[in-house]
Amino acid sequence: MKKQIGQTWLHLIQGDITEQDTDAIVNAANSMLKHGGGVAGAILKKGGHTIQEESDLWVKVWGGRVDVGSCAITSAGNLPARYVIHAVGPRMGEGDEDEKLKKATLSSLGMAEKRNFNSITFPAISTGIFGYPMDRCADIMLSTVMEYVKQSTTLKKIVFCLYDQDALKVFEESLTQLTSEPG
């Protein structure tokens, strides 16, 4: 499914984020940027250890951690994408999760914008081991992106790459609802 918002195309696909050929892919990261499992593990496995080495350096330089709602950037190693933006999303139960997910999404978009990227691919941040509900994730991430691209942006293509058909369906339903609402 795809929809145009302003000058930007939003694409919803099912697939493997490590195969996306966009300027950057977003990794659903933890605050220490230790890439062990889930999306992070898949990115490290296919992209190579350079990604972890650069992540470790980022954490060391920036005080030992990346705050929830913030992000870091590394090269993409052996991946088709050129960069990996490591967005730290919320864990369910820590409080203010919706606002933190919005900030993680905006932080990633801002990082891409600063580097004049034309394209970025997101996963469903925090919906794995962090326990964030898929429907809330879809609503927050999509509405945040839609609001962001209403302003002038270098981003012409934003992809949401969902791991399975169920997640894709949730995102498609959310995008349909959000684009049919007035305003």
C-alpha positions as protocol buffer text, in pm:
chain_id: "A"
residue {
  index: 1
  type: MET
  ca { x: 0 y: 0 z: 0 }
}
residue {
  index: 2
  type: LYS
  ca { x: 124 y: 350 z: -70 }
}
residue {
  index: 3
  type: LYS
  ca { x: -12 y: 700 z: -23 }
}
residue {
  index: 4
  type: GLN
  ca { x: 125 y: 1039 z: -115 }
}
residue {
  index: 5
  type: ILE
  ca { x: 132 y: 1303 z: 158 }
}
residue {
  index: 6
  type: GLY
  ca { x: 257 y: 1635 z: 23 }
}
residue {
  index: 7
  type: GLN
  ca { x: 569 y: 1556 z: -180 }
}
residue {
  index: 8
  type: THR
  ca { x: 642 y: 1235 z: 11 }
}
residue {
  index: 9
  type: TRP
  ca { x: 526 y: 880 z: -63 }
}
residue {
  index: 10
  type: LEU
  ca { x: 449 y: 653 z: 231 }
}
residue {
  index: 11
  type: HIS
  ca { x: 492 y: 283 z: 153 }
}
residue {
  index: 12
  type: LEU
  ca { x: 368 y: -1 z: 372 }
}
residue {
  index: 13
  type: ILE
  ca { x: 527 y: -336 z: 289 }
}
residue {
  index: 14
  type: GLN
  ca { x: 585 y: -676 z: 440 }
}
residue {
  index: 15
  type: GLY
  ca { x: 946 y: -783 z: 423 }
}
residue {
  index: 16
  type: ASP
  ca { x: 1293 y: -788 z: 567 }
}
residue {
  index: 17
  type: ILE
  ca { x: 1418 y: -442 z: 667 }
}
residue {
  index: 18
  type: THR
  ca { x: 1778 y: -555 z: 607 }
}
residue {
  index: 19
  type: GLU
  ca { x: 1701 y: -583 z: 235 }
}
residue {
  index: 20
  type: GLN
  ca { x: 1572 y: -227 z: 195 }
}
residue {
  index: 21
  type: ASP
  ca { x: 1771 y: -4 z: -38 }
}
residue {
  index: 22
  type: THR
  ca { x: 1692 y: 335 z: 115 }
}
residue {
  index: 23
  type: ASP
  ca { x: 1932 y: 601 z: 237 }
}
residue {
  index: 24
  type: ALA
  ca { x: 1874 y: 475 z: 591 }
}
residue {
  index: 25
  type: ILE
  ca { x: 1694 y: 200 z: 774 }
}
residue {
  index: 26
  type: VAL
  ca { x: 1581 y: 248 z: 1132 }
}
residue {
  index: 27
  type: ASN
  ca { x: 1683 y: 0 z: 1397 }
}
residue {
  index: 28
  type: ALA
  ca { x: 1457 y: -44 z: 1699 }
}
residue {
  index: 29
  type: ALA
  ca { x: 1742 y: -12 z: 1950 }
}
residue {
  index: 30
  type: ASN
  ca { x: 1802 y: -25 z: 2323 }
}
residue {
  index: 31
  type: SER
  ca { x: 1972 y: 261 z: 2511 }
}
residue {
  index: 32
  type: MET
  ca { x: 2309 y: 85 z: 2515 }
}
residue {
  index: 33
  type: LEU
  ca { x: 2296 y: 15 z: 2139 }
}
residue {
  index: 34
  type: LYS
  ca { x: 2370 y: -352 z: 2201 }
}
residue {
  index: 35
  type: HIS
  ca { x: 2230 y: -527 z: 1894 }
}
residue {
  index: 36
  type: GLY
  ca { x: 2148 y: -878 z: 2008 }
}
residue {
  index: 37
  type: GLY
  ca { x: 1799 y: -985 z: 1900 }
}
residue {
  index: 38
  type: GLY
  ca { x: 1495 y: -886 z: 1697 }
}
residue {
  index: 39
  type: VAL
  ca { x: 1541 y: -618 z: 1431 }
}
residue {
  index: 40
  type: ALA
  ca { x: 1876 y: -514 z: 1581 }
}
residue {
  index: 41
  type: GLY
  ca { x: 2011 y: -869 z: 1570 }
}
residue {
  index: 42
  type: ALA
  ca { x: 1903 y: -916 z: 1209 }
}
residue {
  index: 43
  type: ILE
  ca { x: 2067 y: -587 z: 1109 }
}
residue {
  index: 44
  type: LEU
  ca { x: 2393 y: -682 z: 1282 }
}
residue {
  index: 45
  type: LYS
  ca { x: 2393 y: -1035 z: 1136 }
}
residue {
  index: 46
  type: LYS
  ca { x: 2353 y: -915 z: 776 }
}
residue {
  index: 47
  type: GLY
  ca { x: 2530 y: -580 z: 806 }
}
residue {
  index: 48
  type: GLY
  ca { x: 2839 y: -700 z: 990 }
}
residue {
  index: 49
  type: HIS
  ca { x: 3019 y: -610 z: 1311 }
}
residue {
  index: 50
  type: THR
  ca { x: 3114 y: -263 z: 1188 }
}
residue {
  index: 51
  type: ILE
  ca { x: 2764 y: -154 z: 1291 }
}
residue {
  index: 52
  type: GLN
  ca { x: 2818 y: -271 z: 1651 }
}
residue {
  index: 53
  type: GLU
  ca { x: 3167 y: -118 z: 1663 }
}
residue {
  index: 54
  type: GLU
  ca { x: 3033 y: 220 z: 1548 }
}
residue {
  index: 55
  type: SER
  ca { x: 2742 y: 190 z: 1793 }
}
residue {
  index: 56
  type: ASP
  ca { x: 2983 y: 123 z: 2080 }
}
residue {
  index: 57
  type: LEU
  ca { x: 3184 y: 431 z: 1984 }
}
residue {
  index: 58
  type: TRP
  ca { x: 2868 y: 643 z: 1965 }
}
residue {
  index: 59
  type: VAL
  ca { x: 2763 y: 534 z: 2315 }
}
residue {
  index: 60
  type: LYS
  ca { x: 3113 y: 598 z: 2454 }
}
residue {
  index: 61
  type: VAL
  ca { x: 3132 y: 947 z: 2304 }
}
residue {
  index: 62
  type: TRP
  ca { x: 2779 y: 1046 z: 2412 }
}
residue {
  index: 63
  type: GLY
  ca { x: 2795 y: 953 z: 2778 }
}
residue {
  index: 64
  type: GLY
  ca { x: 2727 y: 582 z: 2796 }
}
residue {
  index: 65
  type: ARG
  ca { x: 2376 y: 560 z: 2654 }
}
residue {
  index: 66
  type: VAL
  ca { x: 2123 y: 695 z: 2408 }
}
residue {
  index: 67
  type: ASP
  ca { x: 1811 y: 830 z: 2578 }
}
residue {
  index: 68
  type: VAL
  ca { x: 1467 y: 686 z: 2506 }
}
residue {
  index: 69
  type: GLY
  ca { x: 1315 y: 893 z: 2227 }
}
residue {
  index: 70
  type: SER
  ca { x: 1657 y: 978 z: 2080 }
}
residue {
  index: 71
  type: CYS
  ca { x: 1868 y: 815 z: 1812 }
}
residue {
  index: 72
  type: ALA
  ca { x: 2221 y: 755 z: 1688 }
}
residue {
  index: 73
  type: ILE
  ca { x: 2350 y: 685 z: 1338 }
}
residue {
  index: 74
  type: THR
  ca { x: 2608 y: 443 z: 1199 }
}
residue {
  index: 75
  type: SER
  ca { x: 2707 y: 318 z: 859 }
}
residue {
  index: 76
  type: ALA
  ca { x: 2509 y: 18 z: 732 }
}
residue {
  index: 77
  type: GLY
  ca { x: 2803 y: -213 z: 676 }
}
residue {
  index: 78
  type: ASN
  ca { x: 2712 y: -477 z: 418 }
}
residue {
  index: 79
  type: LEU
  ca { x: 2344 y: -380 z: 392 }
}
residue {
  index: 80
  type: PRO
  ca { x: 2190 y: -224 z: 78 }
}
residue {
  index: 81
  type: ALA
  ca { x: 2097 y: 86 z: 283 }
}
residue {
  index: 82
  type: ARG
  ca { x: 2374 y: 337 z: 338 }
}
residue {
  index: 83
  type: TYR
  ca { x: 2309 y: 415 z: 706 }
}
residue {
  index: 84
  type: VAL
  ca { x: 2136 y: 274 z: 1011 }
}
residue {
  index: 85
  type: ILE
  ca { x: 1953 y: 512 z: 1243 }
}
residue {
  index: 86
  type: HIS
  ca { x: 1928 y: 349 z: 1585 }
}
residue {
  index: 87
  type: ALA
  ca { x: 1608 y: 481 z: 1747 }
}
residue {
  index: 88
  type: VAL
  ca { x: 1548 y: 402 z: 2113 }
}
residue {
  index: 89
  type: GLY
  ca { x: 1180 y: 341 z: 2166 }
}
residue {
  index: 90
  type: PRO
  ca { x: 989 y: 296 z: 2491 }
}
residue {
  index: 91
  type: ARG
  ca { x: 937 y: -19 z: 2695 }
}
residue {
  index: 92
  type: MET
  ca { x: 576 y: -75 z: 2796 }
}
residue {
  index: 93
  type: GLY
  ca { x: 524 y: 9 z: 3160 }
}
residue {
  index: 94
  type: GLU
  ca { x: 796 y: 275 z: 3189 }
}
residue {
  index: 95
  type: GLY
  ca { x: 547 y: 560 z: 3153 }
}
residue {
  index: 96
  type: ASP
  ca { x: 467 y: 816 z: 2884 }
}
residue {
  index: 97
  type: GLU
  ca { x: 527 y: 552 z: 2615 }
}
residue {
  index: 98
  type: ASP
  ca { x: 320 y: 719 z: 2342 }
}
residue {
  index: 99
  type: GLU
  ca { x: 512 y: 1046 z: 2367 }
}
residue {
  index: 100
  type: LYS
  ca { x: 845 y: 859 z: 2375 }
}
residue {
  index: 101
  type: LEU
  ca { x: 755 y: 666 z: 2058 }
}
residue {
  index: 102
  type: LYS
  ca { x: 659 y: 991 z: 1887 }
}
residue {
  index: 103
  type: LYS
  ca { x: 995 y: 1142 z: 1990 }
}
residue {
  index: 104
  type: ALA
  ca { x: 1188 y: 836 z: 1863 }
}
residue {
  index: 105
  type: THR
  ca { x: 1009 y: 868 z: 1528 }
}
residue {
  index: 106
  type: LEU
  ca { x: 1071 y: 1245 z: 1507 }
}
residue {
  index: 107
  type: SER
  ca { x: 1434 y: 1200 z: 1612 }
}
residue {
  index: 108
  type: SER
  ca { x: 1488 y: 951 z: 1328 }
}
residue {
  index: 109
  type: LEU
  ca { x: 1320 y: 1179 z: 1075 }
}
residue {
  index: 110
  type: GLY
  ca { x: 1528 y: 1472 z: 1198 }
}
residue {
  index: 111
  type: MET
  ca { x: 1852 y: 1274 z: 1168 }
}
residue {
  index: 112
  type: ALA
  ca { x: 1761 y: 1179 z: 810 }
}
residue {
  index: 113
  type: GLU
  ca { x: 1669 y: 1539 z: 731 }
}
residue {
  index: 114
  type: LYS
  ca { x: 2000 y: 1675 z: 869 }
}
residue {
  index: 115
  type: ARG
  ca { x: 2185 y: 1446 z: 631 }
}
residue {
  index: 116
  type: ASN
  ca { x: 1965 y: 1536 z: 333 }
}
residue {
  index: 117
  type: PHE
  ca { x: 1839 y: 1181 z: 290 }
}
residue {
  index: 118
  type: ASN
  ca { x: 1563 y: 1122 z: 36 }
}
residue {
  index: 119
  type: SER
  ca { x: 1443 y: 789 z: 177 }
}
residue {
  index: 120
  type: ILE
  ca { x: 1413 y: 604 z: 506 }
}
residue {
  index: 121
  type: THR
  ca { x: 1268 y: 269 z: 617 }
}
residue {
  index: 122
  type: PHE
  ca { x: 1111 y: 215 z: 959 }
}
residue {
  index: 123
  type: PRO
  ca { x: 1018 y: -101 z: 1148 }
}
residue {
  index: 124
  type: ALA
  ca { x: 736 y: -107 z: 1403 }
}
residue {
  index: 125
  type: ILE
  ca { x: 949 y: 40 z: 1684 }
}
residue {
  index: 126
  type: SER
  ca { x: 913 y: -113 z: 2032 }
}
residue {
  index: 127
  type: THR
  ca { x: 658 y: -379 z: 1930 }
}
residue {
  index: 128
  type: GLY
  ca { x: 890 y: -674 z: 1988 }
}
residue {
  index: 129
  type: ILE
  ca { x: 1050 y: -746 z: 2322 }
}
residue {
  index: 130
  type: PHE
  ca { x: 962 y: -395 z: 2448 }
}
residue {
  index: 131
  type: GLY
  ca { x: 594 y: -498 z: 2438 }
}
residue {
  index: 132
  type: TYR
  ca { x: 439 y: -194 z: 2269 }
}
residue {
  index: 133
  type: PRO
  ca { x: 96 y: -270 z: 2114 }
}
residue {
  index: 134
  type: MET
  ca { x: 107 y: -288 z: 1732 }
}
residue {
  index: 135
  type: ASP
  ca { x: -211 y: -82 z: 1680 }
}
residue {
  index: 136
  type: ARG
  ca { x: -87 y: 203 z: 1901 }
}
residue {
  index: 137
  type: CYS
  ca { x: 251 y: 190 z: 1729 }
}
residue {
  index: 138
  type: ALA
  ca { x: 91 y: 217 z: 1386 }
}
residue {
  index: 139
  type: ASP
  ca { x: -131 y: 509 z: 1487 }
}
residue {
  index: 140
  type: ILE
  ca { x: 149 y: 705 z: 1654 }
}
residue {
  index: 141
  type: MET
  ca { x: 425 y: 642 z: 1403 }
}
residue {
  index: 142
  type: LEU
  ca { x: 206 y: 701 z: 1097 }
}
residue {
  index: 143
  type: SER
  ca { x: 40 y: 1016 z: 1235 }
}
residue {
  index: 144
  type: THR
  ca { x: 381 y: 1153 z: 1339 }
}
residue {
  index: 145
  type: VAL
  ca { x: 528 y: 1089 z: 993 }
}
residue {
  index: 146
  type: MET
  ca { x: 221 y: 1234 z: 818 }
}
residue {
  index: 147
  type: GLU
  ca { x: 241 y: 1553 z: 1023 }
}
residue {
  index: 148
  type: TYR
  ca { x: 617 y: 1577 z: 966 }
}
residue {
  index: 149
  type: VAL
  ca { x: 599 y: 1552 z: 586 }
}
residue {
  index: 150
  type: LYS
  ca { x: 338 y: 1827 z: 561 }
}
residue {
  index: 151
  type: GLN
  ca { x: 630 y: 2067 z: 604 }
}
residue {
  index: 152
  type: SER
  ca { x: 910 y: 2099 z: 352 }
}
residue {
  index: 153
  type: THR
  ca { x: 1133 y: 1792 z: 372 }
}
residue {
  index: 154
  type: THR
  ca { x: 1412 y: 1621 z: 181 }
}
residue {
  index: 155
  type: LEU
  ca { x: 1236 y: 1288 z: 243 }
}
residue {
  index: 156
  type: LYS
  ca { x: 1051 y: 1179 z: -69 }
}
residue {
  index: 157
  type: LYS
  ca { x: 999 y: 814 z: 27 }
}
residue {
  index: 158
  type: ILE
  ca { x: 922 y: 674 z: 373 }
}
residue {
  index: 159
  type: VAL
  ca { x: 879 y: 300 z: 401 }
}
residue {
  index: 160
  type: PHE
  ca { x: 730 y: 105 z: 689 }
}
residue {
  index: 161
  type: CYS
  ca { x: 869 y: -246 z: 651 }
}
residue {
  index: 162
  type: LEU
  ca { x: 666 y: -485 z: 864 }
}
residue {
  index: 163
  type: TYR
  ca { x: 788 y: -831 z: 945 }
}
residue {
  index: 164
  type: ASP
  ca { x: 462 y: -1023 z: 904 }
}
residue {
  index: 165
  type: GLN
  ca { x: 120 y: -1001 z: 738 }
}
residue {
  index: 166
  type: ASP
  ca { x: -62 y: -926 z: 1065 }
}
residue {
  index: 167
  type: ALA
  ca { x: 154 y: -621 z: 1136 }
}
residue {
  index: 168
  type: LEU
  ca { x: 115 y: -501 z: 778 }
}
residue {
  index: 169
  type: LYS
  ca { x: -265 y: -527 z: 807 }
}
residue {
  index: 170
  type: VAL
  ca { x: -265 y: -321 z: 1128 }
}
residue {
  index: 171
  type: PHE
  ca { x: -54 y: -48 z: 962 }
}
residue {
  index: 172
  type: GLU
  ca { x: -272 y: -51 z: 649 }
}
residue {
  index: 173
  type: GLU
  ca { x: -588 y: -10 z: 857 }
}
residue {
  index: 174
  type: SER
  ca { x: -431 y: 275 z: 1053 }
}
residue {
  index: 175
  type: LEU
  ca { x: -311 y: 455 z: 738 }
}
residue {
  index: 176
  type: THR
  ca { x: -653 y: 417 z: 577 }
}
residue {
  index: 177
  type: GLN
  ca { x: -821 y: 565 z: 884 }
}
residue {
  index: 178
  type: LEU
  ca { x: -570 y: 847 z: 923 }
}
residue {
  index: 179
  type: THR
  ca { x: -590 y: 951 z: 556 }
}
residue {
  index: 180
  type: SER
  ca { x: -970 y: 947 z: 556 }
}
residue {
  index: 181
  type: GLU
  ca { x: -999 y: 1178 z: 859 }
}
residue {
  index: 182
  type: PRO
  ca { x: -1053 y: 1547 z: 786 }
}
residue {
  index: 183
  type: GLY
  ca { x: -764 y: 1781 z: 848 }
}
